[in-house]
């Protein structure tokens, strides 16, 4: 049984990491939602007469 050694001059194919990309996008959306909620609570709430 022989084992093939990969040729160092042939680059390996890079796989598309779709789930990782979706995770990053989800994290960005979550952070933006948190920032929007904090701005609404701290800045817009008192302007519109809402209590903390």
SELUM-737707 format. One line per field, with one value per residue: x, y, z of N, C-alpha, C, CB in turn; residue in one letter. Coordinates in Angstrom, 1 decimal, padded with zeros to 4 digits, always signed. Glycine has a CB too. Example, Ala and Ser with C-alpha at 12.3 -4.5 7.8 and 13.67 -1.06 7.14 Angstrom:
BEGIN
neast <- [+013.2 | +012.8]
nnorth <- [-005.7 | -002.2]
nup <- [+007.8 | +007.1]
caeast <- [+012.3 | +013.7]
canorth <- [-004.5 | -001.1]
caup <- [+007.8 | +007.1]
ceast <- [+013.2 | +012.9]
cnorth <- [-003.3 | +000.0]
cup <- [+007.8 | +007.9]
cbeast <- [+011.3 | +014.1]
cbnorth <- [-004.5 | -000.6]
cbup <- [+009.0 | +005.7]
residu <- [A | S]
END
This chain:
BEGIN
neast <- [+000.9 | +000.8 | +001.5 | +000.4 | +002.3 | +001.5 | +002.1 | +004.2 | +004.2 | +001.8 | -001.0 | -003.3 | -006.9 | -008.9 | -011.6 | -014.8 | -016.0 | -019.0 | -020.7 | -019.2 | -019.0 | -021.7 | -022.0 | -020.3 | -021.7 | -024.1 | -023.3 | -022.5 | -024.9 | -026.2 | -024.7 | -025.1 | -027.9 | -027.9 | -026.5 | -028.3 | -030.5 | -029.5 | -028.9 | -031.5 | -032.7 | -031.1 | -030.7 | -033.0 | -035.2 | -035.5 | -035.9 | -038.4 | -040.0 | -040.1 | -039.6 | -036.6]
nnorth <- [-001.2 | +002.0 | +005.4 | +008.5 | +011.4 | +014.8 | +017.1 | +019.8 | +022.0 | +022.3 | +024.1 | +023.6 | +023.3 | +025.9 | +025.8 | +027.1 | +028.9 | +029.0 | +028.8 | +030.0 | +032.6 | +033.4 | +033.3 | +035.4 | +037.6 | +037.4 | +038.0 | +040.7 | +041.8 | +041.4 | +042.9 | +045.5 | +045.7 | +045.7 | +048.1 | +049.9 | +049.6 | +050.5 | +053.2 | +054.1 | +053.7 | +055.4 | +057.9 | +058.6 | +057.9 | +059.7 | +062.1 | +061.7 | +061.5 | +059.1 | +057.0 | +055.8]
nup <- [+000.0 | -001.0 | -000.2 | -001.3 | -001.8 | -001.5 | -004.1 | -003.7 | -005.3 | -006.4 | -005.7 | -003.0 | -003.2 | -002.2 | +000.0 | +000.0 | +002.7 | +003.6 | +005.9 | +007.8 | +006.8 | +006.9 | +009.7 | +010.5 | +009.2 | +010.6 | +013.2 | +012.8 | +012.2 | +014.6 | +016.4 | +015.3 | +015.8 | +018.6 | +019.1 | +018.0 | +019.6 | +022.1 | +021.4 | +020.9 | +023.4 | +025.1 | +023.9 | +022.2 | +023.8 | +026.1 | +024.7 | +023.5 | +025.7 | +027.1 | +029.9 | +031.6]
caeast <- [+000.0 | +001.6 | +000.8 | +000.8 | +002.7 | +001.1 | +003.1 | +004.3 | +004.0 | +000.3 | -001.7 | -004.6 | -008.1 | -009.5 | -013.0 | -015.6 | -016.6 | -020.2 | -021.2 | -018.4 | -019.4 | -023.0 | -021.8 | -019.8 | -022.8 | -025.1 | -022.6 | -022.5 | -026.3 | -026.5 | -024.0 | -025.9 | -029.2 | -027.7 | -026.2 | -029.5 | -031.4 | -028.9 | -029.1 | -032.9 | -033.0 | -030.4 | -030.8 | -034.3 | -036.2 | -035.7 | -036.4 | -039.8 | -040.8 | -040.2 | -038.7 | -035.6]
canorth <- [+000.0 | +003.2 | +006.6 | +009.6 | +012.6 | +015.9 | +017.9 | +021.1 | +023.1 | +022.3 | +024.6 | +022.9 | +024.1 | +026.5 | +025.6 | +028.3 | +028.7 | +029.7 | +028.9 | +031.0 | +033.9 | +033.6 | +033.6 | +036.8 | +038.5 | +037.4 | +038.8 | +042.1 | +042.2 | +041.4 | +044.1 | +046.7 | +045.7 | +046.1 | +049.5 | +050.7 | +049.5 | +051.4 | +054.6 | +054.3 | +053.8 | +056.4 | +059.2 | +059.0 | +057.7 | +060.9 | +063.1 | +061.4 | +061.5 | +057.8 | +056.8 | +054.8]
caup <- [+000.0 | -001.1 | +000.2 | -002.2 | -001.2 | -002.3 | -004.8 | -003.1 | -006.3 | -006.8 | -004.5 | -002.6 | -003.5 | -001.0 | +000.1 | +000.4 | +004.0 | +003.6 | +007.2 | +008.6 | +006.3 | +007.5 | +011.1 | +010.6 | +008.9 | +011.7 | +014.3 | +012.5 | +012.4 | +016.1 | +017.0 | +014.9 | +016.5 | +020.0 | +019.1 | +017.7 | +020.8 | +023.1 | +021.0 | +021.1 | +024.9 | +025.8 | +023.2 | +021.7 | +024.8 | +026.9 | +023.8 | +023.3 | +026.9 | +027.7 | +031.0 | +031.5]
ceast <- [+000.9 | +000.8 | +001.3 | +001.1 | +002.2 | +002.2 | +003.1 | +004.0 | +002.6 | -000.4 | -003.0 | -005.7 | -008.6 | -011.0 | -013.7 | -016.3 | -017.9 | -020.8 | -020.5 | -018.8 | -020.8 | -022.9 | -021.3 | -020.9 | -023.8 | -024.5 | -022.7 | -024.0 | -026.7 | -025.9 | -024.8 | -027.2 | -029.0 | -027.3 | -027.4 | -030.4 | -030.8 | -029.1 | -030.6 | -033.3 | -032.3 | -030.6 | -032.3 | -035.4 | -036.5 | -036.3 | -037.9 | -040.6 | -040.9 | -039.2 | -037.7 | -036.0]
cnorth <- [+001.2 | +004.4 | +007.7 | +010.8 | +013.8 | +016.7 | +019.3 | +022.2 | +023.2 | +022.9 | +023.8 | +023.9 | +024.6 | +026.3 | +026.9 | +028.0 | +029.5 | +029.8 | +030.0 | +032.4 | +034.3 | +034.0 | +035.0 | +037.8 | +038.5 | +038.1 | +040.3 | +042.6 | +042.3 | +042.6 | +045.4 | +046.8 | +046.2 | +047.6 | +050.4 | +050.7 | +050.5 | +052.8 | +055.0 | +054.6 | +055.0 | +057.8 | +059.5 | +058.8 | +059.0 | +062.0 | +062.9 | +061.2 | +060.1 | +057.7 | +055.7 | +053.5]
cup <- [+000.0 | -000.8 | -000.8 | -001.4 | -002.1 | -002.9 | -004.2 | -004.0 | -006.7 | -005.6 | -004.3 | -002.9 | -002.2 | -001.0 | +000.5 | +001.7 | +004.2 | +005.0 | +008.0 | +008.1 | +006.9 | +009.0 | +011.3 | +010.3 | +010.0 | +012.9 | +014.0 | +012.7 | +013.8 | +016.8 | +016.6 | +015.6 | +018.0 | +020.1 | +018.9 | +018.9 | +021.9 | +022.7 | +021.2 | +022.6 | +025.5 | +025.2 | +022.9 | +022.8 | +025.6 | +026.0 | +023.5 | +024.5 | +027.6 | +028.8 | +030.8 | +031.9]
cbeast <- [-001.0 | +002.3 | +001.1 | -000.3 | +004.3 | +000.1 | +002.9 | +005.6 | +004.9 | -000.2 | -002.1 | -004.5 | -009.2 | -009.1 | -013.4 | -016.7 | -015.5 | -021.2 | -021.2 | -016.8 | -019.5 | -023.9 | -020.8 | -018.6 | -023.4 | -025.4 | -021.2 | -022.1 | -027.3 | -026.0 | -022.5 | -026.1 | -029.8 | -026.5 | -025.1 | -030.3 | -031.4 | -027.4 | -028.7 | -033.8 | -032.5 | -028.9 | -030.0 | -034.7 | -035.7 | -034.5 | -035.7 | -039.9 | -042.1 | -039.8 | -039.6 | -034.3]
cbnorth <- [+000.0 | +003.3 | +007.0 | +009.9 | +012.6 | +016.8 | +017.9 | +021.3 | +022.8 | +021.0 | +026.1 | +022.5 | +023.3 | +028.0 | +024.4 | +028.6 | +029.1 | +029.0 | +027.6 | +030.8 | +033.9 | +032.5 | +032.6 | +037.0 | +038.1 | +035.9 | +038.3 | +042.4 | +041.3 | +040.1 | +044.2 | +046.7 | +044.4 | +045.3 | +049.8 | +050.0 | +048.1 | +051.1 | +054.8 | +053.2 | +052.5 | +056.1 | +059.2 | +058.1 | +056.7 | +061.4 | +063.1 | +060.1 | +062.0 | +056.7 | +056.5 | +055.2]
cbup <- [+001.2 | -002.5 | +001.6 | -003.3 | -000.9 | -001.5 | -006.4 | -002.4 | -007.5 | -007.3 | -004.7 | -001.1 | -004.2 | -000.8 | +001.0 | -000.7 | +005.1 | +002.8 | +007.9 | +008.3 | +004.8 | +007.3 | +011.7 | +009.6 | +007.6 | +012.1 | +014.5 | +011.0 | +011.6 | +016.7 | +016.6 | +013.4 | +016.5 | +020.6 | +018.0 | +016.5 | +021.4 | +023.2 | +019.5 | +020.5 | +025.5 | +025.8 | +021.9 | +020.6 | +025.8 | +027.5 | +022.5 | +022.4 | +026.7 | +026.6 | +032.3 | +032.2]
residu <- [X | X | X | X | X | X | X | X | X | X | X | X | X | X | X | X | X | X | X | X | X | X | X | X | X | X | X | X | X | X | X | X | X | X | X | X | X | X | X | X | X | X | X | X | X | X | X | X | X | X | X | X]
END
